[in-house]
Amino acid sequence: MPAYQPEQLHPLFVDGFNRADFDGLAGLYEPSAILATRTGRSVGRDAIRETYREILAGGGRIELQTLGVLVSADGLALLHSAWVIHRDGKTTSGVSTELARRQSDGTWLFVLDEPRTPIIAAS
């Protein structure tokens, strides 16, 4: 199912992640999208698919809370979320930032994805 509003991308991502649906996860990205990874970046759907295949090789479930969505009149959306991954009795958490774009058919896809947005405390 495609996202017809940018905020629908997050529930679709959670569903794909928790089912280890690598093709479904990659399908949430534009063909030339960029996913930032610990080792650099994955560019394009094929590389993104393989990145998720590696990430989910050991299983795991994700919980994700959308923190904000900012949509421009010209079809861009900035999304922020807090996520928690449970795997092998361990928990990893973080904050993500994604840029999505409205496609010509009215659906939304990720363009840029930074799953580990740095959090800087105010002084």
N, CA, C and O atoms as CSV, one atom per row, in Angstrom:
chain,resi,resn,atom,element,x,y,z
A,1,MET,N,N,0.840,-1.180,0.000
A,1,MET,CA,C,0.000,0.000,0.000
A,1,MET,C,C,0.885,1.243,0.000
A,1,MET,O,O,1.787,1.344,0.831
A,2,PRO,N,N,0.659,2.165,-0.883
A,2,PRO,CA,C,1.478,3.379,-0.935
A,2,PRO,C,C,1.042,4.409,0.106
A,2,PRO,O,O,-0.055,4.330,0.660
A,3,ALA,N,N,1.913,5.363,0.355
A,3,ALA,CA,C,1.618,6.478,1.259
A,3,ALA,C,C,1.023,7.617,0.443
A,3,ALA,O,O,1.657,8.117,-0.486
A,4,TYR,N,N,-0.192,8.028,0.786
A,4,TYR,CA,C,-0.831,9.153,0.116
A,4,TYR,C,C,-0.691,10.446,0.911
A,4,TYR,O,O,-1.067,11.519,0.440
A,5,GLN,N,N,-0.156,10.337,2.102
A,5,GLN,CA,C,0.219,11.478,2.941
A,5,GLN,C,C,1.601,11.147,3.496
A,5,GLN,O,O,1.886,9.978,3.760
A,6,PRO,N,N,2.465,12.141,3.677
A,6,PRO,CA,C,3.812,11.823,4.156
A,6,PRO,C,C,3.828,11.109,5.505
A,6,PRO,O,O,4.695,10.269,5.744
A,7,GLU,N,N,2.880,11.431,6.394
A,7,GLU,CA,C,2.866,10.787,7.706
A,7,GLU,C,C,2.511,9.304,7.626
A,7,GLU,O,O,2.676,8.584,8.611
A,8,GLN,N,N,2.032,8.834,6.486
A,8,GLN,CA,C,1.748,7.408,6.308
A,8,GLN,C,C,3.020,6.599,6.052
A,8,GLN,O,O,2.998,5.372,6.147
A,9,LEU,N,N,4.124,7.269,5.730
A,9,LEU,CA,C,5.371,6.553,5.469
A,9,LEU,C,C,5.872,5.805,6.704
A,9,LEU,O,O,6.357,4.679,6.592
A,10,HIS,N,N,5.758,6.421,7.873
A,10,HIS,CA,C,6.274,5.776,9.079
A,10,HIS,C,C,5.560,4.466,9.410
A,10,HIS,O,O,6.241,3.469,9.651
A,11,PRO,N,N,4.222,4.412,9.435
A,11,PRO,CA,C,3.574,3.113,9.698
A,11,PRO,C,C,3.910,2.054,8.636
A,11,PRO,O,O,4.035,0.872,8.958
A,12,LEU,N,N,4.054,2.469,7.394
A,12,LEU,CA,C,4.436,1.523,6.347
A,12,LEU,C,C,5.854,1.008,6.579
A,12,LEU,O,O,6.141,-0.166,6.346
A,13,PHE,N,N,6.736,1.893,7.039
A,13,PHE,CA,C,8.107,1.495,7.351
A,13,PHE,C,C,8.117,0.479,8.494
A,13,PHE,O,O,8.791,-0.547,8.405
A,14,VAL,N,N,7.379,0.760,9.558
A,14,VAL,CA,C,7.320,-0.151,10.705
A,14,VAL,C,C,6.811,-1.521,10.263
A,14,VAL,O,O,7.376,-2.547,10.641
A,15,ASP,N,N,5.764,-1.536,9.480
A,15,ASP,CA,C,5.206,-2.800,9.000
A,15,ASP,C,C,6.242,-3.585,8.191
A,15,ASP,O,O,6.433,-4.780,8.419
A,16,GLY,N,N,6.905,-2.920,7.257
A,16,GLY,CA,C,7.912,-3.598,6.443
A,16,GLY,C,C,9.092,-4.087,7.269
A,16,GLY,O,O,9.580,-5.198,7.060
A,17,PHE,N,N,9.549,-3.270,8.199
A,17,PHE,CA,C,10.678,-3.641,9.059
A,17,PHE,C,C,10.320,-4.871,9.891
A,17,PHE,O,O,11.084,-5.836,9.943
A,18,ASN,N,N,9.167,-4.832,10.534
A,18,ASN,CA,C,8.778,-5.911,11.441
A,18,ASN,C,C,8.450,-7.206,10.710
A,18,ASN,O,O,8.475,-8.277,11.318
A,19,ARG,N,N,8.145,-7.132,9.432
A,19,ARG,CA,C,7.924,-8.339,8.627
A,19,ARG,C,C,9.177,-8.733,7.855
A,19,ARG,O,O,9.167,-9.713,7.109
A,20,ALA,N,N,10.277,-7.961,8.035
A,20,ALA,CA,C,11.517,-8.185,7.284
A,20,ALA,C,C,11.244,-8.212,5.785
A,20,ALA,O,O,11.766,-9.062,5.064
A,21,ASP,N,N,10.427,-7.280,5.330
A,21,ASP,CA,C,10.058,-7.158,3.919
A,21,ASP,C,C,11.019,-6.179,3.245
A,21,ASP,O,O,10.732,-4.987,3.142
A,22,PHE,N,N,12.150,-6.688,2.794
A,22,PHE,CA,C,13.197,-5.845,2.222
A,22,PHE,C,C,12.720,-5.109,0.978
A,22,PHE,O,O,13.039,-3.937,0.777
A,23,ASP,N,N,11.949,-5.810,0.140
A,23,ASP,CA,C,11.424,-5.172,-1.069
A,23,ASP,C,C,10.438,-4.072,-0.713
A,23,ASP,O,O,10.457,-3.000,-1.318
A,24,GLY,N,N,9.574,-4.330,0.268
A,24,GLY,CA,C,8.622,-3.317,0.700
A,24,GLY,C,C,9.308,-2.096,1.281
A,24,GLY,O,O,8.900,-0.967,1.011
A,25,LEU,N,N,10.356,-2.314,2.085
A,25,LEU,CA,C,11.105,-1.193,2.649
A,25,LEU,C,C,11.765,-0.375,1.535
A,25,LEU,O,O,11.668,0.852,1.524
A,26,ALA,N,N,12.426,-1.047,0.611
A,26,ALA,CA,C,13.093,-0.334,-0.487
A,26,ALA,C,C,12.082,0.413,-1.342
A,26,ALA,O,O,12.400,1.466,-1.893
A,27,GLY,N,N,10.869,-0.114,-1.462
A,27,GLY,CA,C,9.826,0.528,-2.251
A,27,GLY,C,C,9.310,1.822,-1.649
A,27,GLY,O,O,8.571,2.555,-2.305
A,28,LEU,N,N,9.687,2.116,-0.404
A,28,LEU,CA,C,9.296,3.380,0.224
A,28,LEU,C,C,10.244,4.521,-0.139
A,28,LEU,O,O,10.052,5.659,0.291
A,29,TYR,N,N,11.270,4.208,-0.934
A,29,TYR,CA,C,12.295,5.184,-1.313
A,29,TYR,C,C,12.250,5.468,-2.814
A,29,TYR,O,O,11.920,4.594,-3.616
A,30,GLU,N,N,12.588,6.708,-3.179
A,30,GLU,CA,C,12.751,7.034,-4.595
A,30,GLU,C,C,13.895,6.199,-5.171
A,30,GLU,O,O,14.755,5.735,-4.423
A,31,PRO,N,N,13.914,6.003,-6.486
A,31,PRO,CA,C,14.969,5.187,-7.098
A,31,PRO,C,C,16.394,5.634,-6.772
A,31,PRO,O,O,17.286,4.792,-6.674
A,32,SER,N,N,16.627,6.916,-6.606
A,32,SER,CA,C,17.986,7.396,-6.319
A,32,SER,C,C,18.117,7.937,-4.893
A,32,SER,O,O,18.992,8.760,-4.622
A,33,ALA,N,N,17.261,7.483,-3.989
A,33,ALA,CA,C,17.277,7.953,-2.600
A,33,ALA,C,C,18.589,7.586,-1.906
A,33,ALA,O,O,19.330,6.712,-2.357
A,34,ILE,N,N,18.853,8.277,-0.801
A,34,ILE,CA,C,20.043,8.020,0.008
A,34,ILE,C,C,19.622,7.665,1.425
A,34,ILE,O,O,18.834,8.375,2.051
A,35,LEU,N,N,20.157,6.559,1.921
A,35,LEU,CA,C,19.984,6.124,3.300
A,35,LEU,C,C,21.342,6.199,3.976
A,35,LEU,O,O,22.274,5.506,3.568
A,36,ALA,N,N,21.466,7.030,5.002
A,36,ALA,CA,C,22.721,7.119,5.745
A,36,ALA,C,C,22.875,5.876,6.610
A,36,ALA,O,O,21.927,5.452,7.272
A,37,THR,N,N,24.066,5.293,6.603
A,37,THR,CA,C,24.339,4.101,7.410
A,37,THR,C,C,25.578,4.358,8.256
A,37,THR,O,O,26.287,5.345,8.065
A,38,ARG,N,N,25.820,3.458,9.185
A,38,ARG,CA,C,27.013,3.605,10.038
A,38,ARG,C,C,28.302,3.535,9.224
A,38,ARG,O,O,29.316,4.113,9.616
A,39,THR,N,N,28.270,2.844,8.112
A,39,THR,CA,C,29.481,2.665,7.306
A,39,THR,C,C,29.563,3.634,6.132
A,39,THR,O,O,30.482,3.538,5.319
A,40,GLY,N,N,28.628,4.552,6.033
A,40,GLY,CA,C,28.632,5.492,4.909
A,40,GLY,C,C,27.220,5.809,4.498
A,40,GLY,O,O,26.445,6.384,5.261
A,41,ARG,N,N,26.894,5.426,3.281
A,41,ARG,CA,C,25.533,5.639,2.815
A,41,ARG,C,C,25.190,4.630,1.743
A,41,ARG,O,O,26.051,4.147,1.008
A,42,SER,N,N,23.909,4.327,1.676
A,42,SER,CA,C,23.387,3.454,0.632
A,42,SER,C,C,22.633,4.336,-0.345
A,42,SER,O,O,21.751,5.100,0.046
A,43,VAL,N,N,22.982,4.228,-1.606
A,43,VAL,CA,C,22.365,5.068,-2.631
A,43,VAL,C,C,21.574,4.189,-3.576
A,43,VAL,O,O,22.118,3.253,-4.161
A,44,GLY,N,N,20.298,4.483,-3.728
A,44,GLY,CA,C,19.441,3.749,-4.641
A,44,GLY,C,C,18.725,2.595,-3.963
A,44,GLY,O,O,19.161,2.091,-2.928
A,45,ARG,N,N,17.617,2.188,-4.569
A,45,ARG,CA,C,16.773,1.154,-3.973
A,45,ARG,C,C,17.491,-0.176,-3.775
A,45,ARG,O,O,17.303,-0.824,-2.746
A,46,ASP,N,N,18.301,-0.591,-4.732
A,46,ASP,CA,C,18.978,-1.881,-4.596
A,46,ASP,C,C,19.910,-1.876,-3.397
A,46,ASP,O,O,19.924,-2.834,-2.625
A,47,ALA,N,N,20.689,-0.813,-3.228
A,47,ALA,CA,C,21.600,-0.717,-2.086
A,47,ALA,C,C,20.819,-0.601,-0.780
A,47,ALA,O,O,21.218,-1.169,0.236
A,48,ILE,N,N,19.721,0.123,-0.805
A,48,ILE,CA,C,18.884,0.257,0.394
A,48,ILE,C,C,18.278,-1.090,0.757
A,48,ILE,O,O,18.242,-1.451,1.933
A,49,ARG,N,N,17.807,-1.833,-0.223
A,49,ARG,CA,C,17.262,-3.180,0.020
A,49,ARG,C,C,18.311,-4.056,0.690
A,49,ARG,O,O,18.015,-4.733,1.674
A,50,GLU,N,N,19.533,-4.050,0.170
A,50,GLU,CA,C,20.599,-4.876,0.735
A,50,GLU,C,C,20.974,-4.414,2.137
A,50,GLU,O,O,21.288,-5.238,2.995
A,51,THR,N,N,20.946,-3.111,2.379
A,51,THR,CA,C,21.226,-2.592,3.717
A,51,THR,C,C,20.214,-3.129,4.710
A,51,THR,O,O,20.592,-3.581,5.791
A,52,TYR,N,N,18.928,-3.089,4.364
A,52,TYR,CA,C,17.909,-3.608,5.273
A,52,TYR,C,C,18.008,-5.126,5.421
A,52,TYR,O,O,17.722,-5.659,6.493
A,53,ARG,N,N,18.404,-5.816,4.377
A,53,ARG,CA,C,18.604,-7.264,4.477
A,53,ARG,C,C,19.673,-7.553,5.540
A,53,ARG,O,O,19.506,-8.456,6.360
A,54,GLU,N,N,20.763,-6.791,5.523
A,54,GLU,CA,C,21.835,-6.968,6.506
A,54,GLU,C,C,21.367,-6.580,7.910
A,54,GLU,O,O,21.634,-7.295,8.876
A,55,ILE,N,N,20.674,-5.454,8.020
A,55,ILE,CA,C,20.212,-4.983,9.329
A,55,ILE,C,C,19.279,-6.006,9.969
A,55,ILE,O,O,19.354,-6.250,11.173
A,56,LEU,N,N,18.413,-6.595,9.178
A,56,LEU,CA,C,17.392,-7.498,9.715
A,56,LEU,C,C,17.803,-8.967,9.697
A,56,LEU,O,O,16.994,-9.838,10.016
A,57,ALA,N,N,19.036,-9.246,9.331
A,57,ALA,CA,C,19.482,-10.641,9.282
A,57,ALA,C,C,19.335,-11.326,10.634
A,57,ALA,O,O,19.049,-12.522,10.700
A,58,GLY,N,N,19.527,-10.577,11.704
A,58,GLY,CA,C,19.409,-11.140,13.042
A,58,GLY,C,C,18.042,-10.955,13.659
A,58,GLY,O,O,17.875,-11.170,14.860
A,59,GLY,N,N,17.063,-10.562,12.869
A,59,GLY,CA,C,15.711,-10.343,13.389
A,59,GLY,C,C,15.588,-8.972,14.029
A,59,GLY,O,O,16.401,-8.078,13.793
A,60,GLY,N,N,14.576,-8.831,14.824
A,60,GLY,CA,C,14.350,-7.573,15.521
A,60,GLY,C,C,13.020,-6.950,15.152
A,60,GLY,O,O,12.470,-7.182,14.075
A,61,ARG,N,N,12.524,-6.149,16.082
A,61,ARG,CA,C,11.266,-5.428,15.876
A,61,ARG,C,C,11.504,-3.968,16.192
A,61,ARG,O,O,12.302,-3.623,17.064
A,62,ILE,N,N,10.795,-3.116,15.466
A,62,ILE,CA,C,10.937,-1.682,15.671
A,62,ILE,C,C,9.615,-1.094,16.163
A,62,ILE,O,O,8.534,-1.515,15.751
A,63,GLU,N,N,9.730,-0.123,17.043
A,63,GLU,CA,C,8.620,0.744,17.425
A,63,GLU,C,C,9.036,2.137,16.988
A,63,GLU,O,O,10.201,2.508,17.132
A,64,LEU,N,N,8.105,2.909,16.460
A,64,LEU,CA,C,8.447,4.227,15.941
A,64,LEU,C,C,7.316,5.200,16.269
A,64,LEU,O,O,6.138,4.896,16.082
A,65,GLN,N,N,7.701,6.366,16.756
A,65,GLN,CA,C,6.731,7.418,17.046
A,65,GLN,C,C,7.075,8.624,16.179
A,65,GLN,O,O,8.189,9.144,16.250
A,66,THR,N,N,6.135,9.065,15.372
A,66,THR,CA,C,6.341,10.266,14.566
A,66,THR,C,C,6.320,11.474,15.489
A,66,THR,O,O,5.354,11.687,16.222
A,67,LEU,N,N,7.384,12.263,15.451
A,67,LEU,CA,C,7.497,13.446,16.298
A,67,LEU,C,C,7.044,14.712,15.585
A,67,LEU,O,O,6.588,15.659,16.225
A,68,GLY,N,N,7.168,14.729,14.275
A,68,GLY,CA,C,6.756,15.906,13.527
A,68,GLY,C,C,6.808,15.677,12.033
A,68,GLY,O,O,7.610,14.890,11.530
A,69,VAL,N,N,5.934,16.384,11.332
A,69,VAL,CA,C,5.894,16.362,9.875
A,69,VAL,C,C,5.682,17.795,9.417
A,69,VAL,O,O,4.718,18.447,9.817
A,70,LEU,N,N,6.568,18.272,8.594
A,70,LEU,CA,C,6.476,19.622,8.039
A,70,LEU,C,C,6.379,19.490,6.528
A,70,LEU,O,O,7.296,18.973,5.889
A,71,VAL,N,N,5.272,19.955,5.948
A,71,VAL,CA,C,5.006,19.767,4.523
A,71,VAL,C,C,5.017,21.116,3.819
A,71,VAL,O,O,4.376,22.066,4.270
A,72,SER,N,N,5.747,21.195,2.716
A,72,SER,CA,C,5.794,22.424,1.920
A,72,SER,C,C,4.748,22.378,0.816
A,72,SER,O,O,4.269,21.308,0.440
A,73,ALA,N,N,4.407,23.538,0.308
A,73,ALA,CA,C,3.416,23.626,-0.769
A,73,ALA,C,C,3.926,23.013,-2.064
A,73,ALA,O,O,3.127,22.639,-2.922
A,74,ASP,N,N,5.238,22.904,-2.224
A,74,ASP,CA,C,5.777,22.366,-3.473
A,74,ASP,C,C,6.107,20.875,-3.415
A,74,ASP,O,O,6.861,20.377,-4.251
A,75,GLY,N,N,5.542,20.151,-2.423
A,75,GLY,CA,C,5.635,18.702,-2.434
A,75,GLY,C,C,6.824,18.085,-1.736
A,75,GLY,O,O,7.240,16.982,-2.090
A,76,LEU,N,N,7.381,18.768,-0.754
A,76,LEU,CA,C,8.429,18.181,0.076
A,76,LEU,C,C,7.911,18.069,1.496
A,76,LEU,O,O,7.090,18.875,1.934
A,77,ALA,N,N,8.395,17.067,2.211
A,77,ALA,CA,C,8.006,16.899,3.606
A,77,ALA,C,C,9.230,16.492,4.421
A,77,ALA,O,O,10.024,15.652,3.998
A,78,LEU,N,N,9.366,17.102,5.590
A,78,LEU,CA,C,10.417,16.761,6.535
A,78,LEU,C,C,9.766,16.015,7.694
A,78,LEU,O,O,8.845,16.523,8.334
A,79,LEU,N,N,10.255,14.804,7.958
A,79,LEU,CA,C,9.684,13.970,9.003
A,79,LEU,C,C,10.733,13.706,10.075
A,79,LEU,O,O,11.916,13.535,9.780
A,80,HIS,N,N,10.277,13.677,11.325
A,80,HIS,CA,C,11.140,13.333,12.458
A,80,HIS,C,C,10.448,12.226,13.244
A,80,HIS,O,O,9.224,12.222,13.380
A,81,SER,N,N,11.233,11.295,13.757
A,81,SER,CA,C,10.649,10.228,14.566
A,81,SER,C,C,11.624,9.781,15.640
A,81,SER,O,O,12.833,9.989,15.536
A,82,ALA,N,N,11.078,9.167,16.664
A,82,ALA,CA,C,11.863,8.471,17.679
A,82,ALA,C,C,11.597,6.987,17.477
A,82,ALA,O,O,10.451,6.579,17.288
A,83,TRP,N,N,12.635,6.191,17.514
A,83,TRP,CA,C,12.490,4.763,17.269
A,83,TRP,C,C,13.200,3.942,18.333
A,83,TRP,O,O,14.143,4.402,18.977
A,84,VAL,N,N,12.724,2.719,18.501
A,84,VAL,CA,C,13.336,1.745,19.404
A,84,VAL,C,C,13.338,0.410,18.676
A,84,VAL,O,O,12.311,-0.027,18.154
A,85,ILE,N,N,14.501,-0.235,18.645
A,85,ILE,CA,C,14.616,-1.569,18.050
A,85,ILE,C,C,14.910,-2.556,19.170
A,85,ILE,O,O,15.805,-2.338,19.986
A,86,HIS,N,N,14.141,-3.652,19.201
A,86,HIS,CA,C,14.320,-4.729,20.164
A,86,HIS,C,C,14.890,-5.936,19.417
A,86,HIS,O,O,14.294,-6.431,18.460
A,87,ARG,N,N,16.055,-6.397,19.874
A,87,ARG,CA,C,16.682,-7.556,19.225
A,87,ARG,C,C,17.502,-8.321,20.257
A,87,ARG,O,O,18.336,-7.739,20.951
A,88,ASP,N,N,17.267,-9.605,20.352
A,88,ASP,CA,C,18.042,-10.488,21.233
A,88,ASP,C,C,18.093,-9.973,22.668
A,88,ASP,O,O,19.143,-10.025,23.308
A,89,GLY,N,N,16.971,-9.479,23.174
A,89,GLY,CA,C,16.909,-8.991,24.546
A,89,GLY,C,C,17.562,-7.639,24.764
A,89,GLY,O,O,17.634,-7.158,25.894
A,90,LYS,N,N,18.036,-7.023,23.694
A,90,LYS,CA,C,18.680,-5.714,23.795
A,90,LYS,C,C,17.817,-4.673,23.103
A,90,LYS,O,O,17.032,-4.987,22.208
A,91,THR,N,N,17.977,-3.438,23.532
A,91,THR,CA,C,17.212,-2.335,22.967
A,91,THR,C,C,18.169,-1.264,22.467
A,91,THR,O,O,19.119,-0.887,23.153
A,92,THR,N,N,17.902,-0.783,21.266
A,92,THR,CA,C,18.641,0.332,20.680
A,92,THR,C,C,17.620,1.401,20.332
A,92,THR,O,O,16.531,1.084,19.855
A,93,SER,N,N,17.957,2.660,20.562
A,93,SER,CA,C,16.998,3.730,20.261
A,93,SER,C,C,17.693,4.901,19.599
A,93,SER,O,O,18.916,5.031,19.648
A,94,GLY,N,N,16.899,5.740,18.985
A,94,GLY,CA,C,17.438,6.914,18.327
A,94,GLY,C,C,16.339,7.803,17.793
A,94,GLY,O,O,15.151,7.569,18.016
A,95,VAL,N,N,16.766,8.824,17.086
A,95,VAL,CA,C,15.867,9.780,16.445
A,95,VAL,C,C,16.253,9.827,14.973
A,95,VAL,O,O,17.437,9.845,14.636
A,96,SER,N,N,15.258,9.846,14.102
A,96,SER,CA,C,15.532,9.885,12.662
A,96,SER,C,C,14.950,11.143,12.033
A,96,SER,O,O,14.016,11.755,12.553
A,97,THR,N,N,15.529,11.503,10.907
A,97,THR,CA,C,15.050,12.612,10.089
A,97,THR,C,C,14.999,12.128,8.648
A,97,THR,O,O,15.968,11.563,8.139
A,98,GLU,N,N,13.861,12.351,7.991
A,98,GLU,CA,C,13.719,11.955,6.595
A,98,GLU,C,C,13.141,13.111,5.782
A,98,GLU,O,O,12.345,13.911,6.274
A,99,LEU,N,N,13.562,13.170,4.544
A,99,LEU,CA,C,12.968,14.075,3.567
A,99,LEU,C,C,12.199,13.201,2.588
A,99,LEU,O,O,12.740,12.242,2.038
A,100,ALA,N,N,10.926,13.543,2.376
A,100,ALA,CA,C,10.088,12.803,1.432
A,100,ALA,C,C,9.603,13.760,0.348
A,100,ALA,O,O,9.568,14.976,0.537
A,101,ARG,N,N,9.229,13.177,-0.803
A,101,ARG,CA,C,8.749,13.997,-1.911
A,101,ARG,C,C,7.463,13.388,-2.465
A,101,ARG,O,O,7.333,12.171,-2.596
A,102,ARG,N,N,6.514,14.275,-2.786
A,102,ARG,CA,C,5.277,13.828,-3.437
A,102,ARG,C,C,5.621,13.447,-4.874
A,102,ARG,O,O,6.285,14.202,-5.585
A,103,GLN,N,N,5.168,12.279,-5.287
A,103,GLN,CA,C,5.429,11.771,-6.621
A,103,GLN,C,C,4.334,12.242,-7.583
A,103,GLN,O,O,3.310,12.771,-7.150
A,104,SER,N,N,4.549,12.053,-8.861
A,104,SER,CA,C,3.582,12.516,-9.863
A,104,SER,C,C,2.220,11.823,-9.740
A,104,SER,O,O,1.209,12.361,-10.191
A,105,ASP,N,N,2.192,10.633,-9.131
A,105,ASP,CA,C,0.921,9.922,-8.947
A,105,ASP,C,C,0.237,10.268,-7.622
A,105,ASP,O,O,-0.796,9.690,-7.285
A,106,GLY,N,N,0.817,11.216,-6.870
A,106,GLY,CA,C,0.229,11.650,-5.610
A,106,GLY,C,C,0.725,10.899,-4.392
A,106,GLY,O,O,0.367,11.256,-3.270
A,107,THR,N,N,1.540,9.867,-4.574
A,107,THR,CA,C,2.091,9.136,-3.435
A,107,THR,C,C,3.357,9.836,-2.936
A,107,THR,O,O,3.890,10.731,-3.593
A,108,TRP,N,N,3.820,9.414,-1.772
A,108,TRP,CA,C,5.023,9.998,-1.163
A,108,TRP,C,C,6.083,8.928,-0.991
A,108,TRP,O,O,5.782,7.791,-0.628
A,109,LEU,N,N,7.348,9.309,-1.261
A,109,LEU,CA,C,8.488,8.414,-1.079
A,109,LEU,C,C,9.615,9.169,-0.384
A,109,LEU,O,O,9.751,10.385,-0.517
A,110,PHE,N,N,10.420,8.409,0.363
A,110,PHE,CA,C,11.606,8.996,0.990
A,110,PHE,C,C,12.642,9.347,-0.076
A,110,PHE,O,O,12.825,8.617,-1.050
A,111,VAL,N,N,13.313,10.475,0.129
A,111,VAL,CA,C,14.418,10.916,-0.726
A,111,VAL,C,C,15.734,10.801,0.038
A,111,VAL,O,O,16.724,10.290,-0.484
A,112,LEU,N,N,15.731,11.284,1.283
A,112,LEU,CA,C,16.894,11.228,2.167
A,112,LEU,C,C,16.448,10.650,3.500
A,112,LEU,O,O,15.370,10.974,3.997
A,113,ASP,N,N,17.283,9.790,4.077
A,113,ASP,CA,C,16.944,9.166,5.351
A,113,ASP,C,C,18.184,9.127,6.229
A,113,ASP,O,O,19.174,8.469,5.907
A,114,GLU,N,N,18.111,9.843,7.344
A,114,GLU,CA,C,19.185,9.833,8.355
A,114,GLU,C,C,18.604,9.225,9.622
A,114,GLU,O,O,17.980,9.930,10.415
A,115,PRO,N,N,18.802,7.915,9.826
A,115,PRO,CA,C,18.174,7.243,10.959
A,115,PRO,C,C,18.805,7.557,12.316
A,115,PRO,O,O,18.227,7.226,13.351
A,116,ARG,N,N,19.957,8.175,12.329
A,116,ARG,CA,C,20.640,8.493,13.584
A,116,ARG,C,C,20.915,9.977,13.703
A,116,ARG,O,O,22.069,10.405,13.749
A,117,THR,N,N,19.854,10.757,13.751
A,117,THR,CA,C,19.983,12.207,13.880
A,117,THR,C,C,20.620,12.528,15.229
A,117,THR,O,O,20.128,12.083,16.266
A,118,PRO,N,N,21.707,13.294,15.226
A,118,PRO,CA,C,22.324,13.660,16.508
A,118,PRO,C,C,21.398,14.532,17.338
A,118,PRO,O,O,20.722,15.415,16.812
A,119,ILE,N,N,21.373,14.280,18.624
A,119,ILE,CA,C,20.588,15.092,19.548
A,119,ILE,C,C,21.569,15.941,20.342
A,119,ILE,O,O,22.464,15.417,21.006
A,120,ILE,N,N,21.395,17.245,20.267
A,120,ILE,CA,C,22.270,18.182,20.952
A,120,ILE,C,C,21.460,18.860,22.041
A,120,ILE,O,O,20.441,19.497,21.772
A,121,ALA,N,N,21.918,18.718,23.254
A,121,ALA,CA,C,21.216,19.341,24.379
A,121,ALA,C,C,21.465,20.834,24.375
A,121,ALA,O,O,22.580,21.288,24.120
A,122,ALA,N,N,20.413,21.598,24.661
A,122,ALA,CA,C,20.557,23.048,24.761
A,122,ALA,C,C,21.348,23.389,26.019
A,122,ALA,O,O,21.206,22.741,27.055
A,123,SER,N,N,22.173,24.407,25.908
A,123,SER,CA,C,22.966,24.791,27.097
A,123,SER,C,C,22.371,25.991,27.781
A,123,SER,O,O,22.902,26.452,28.792
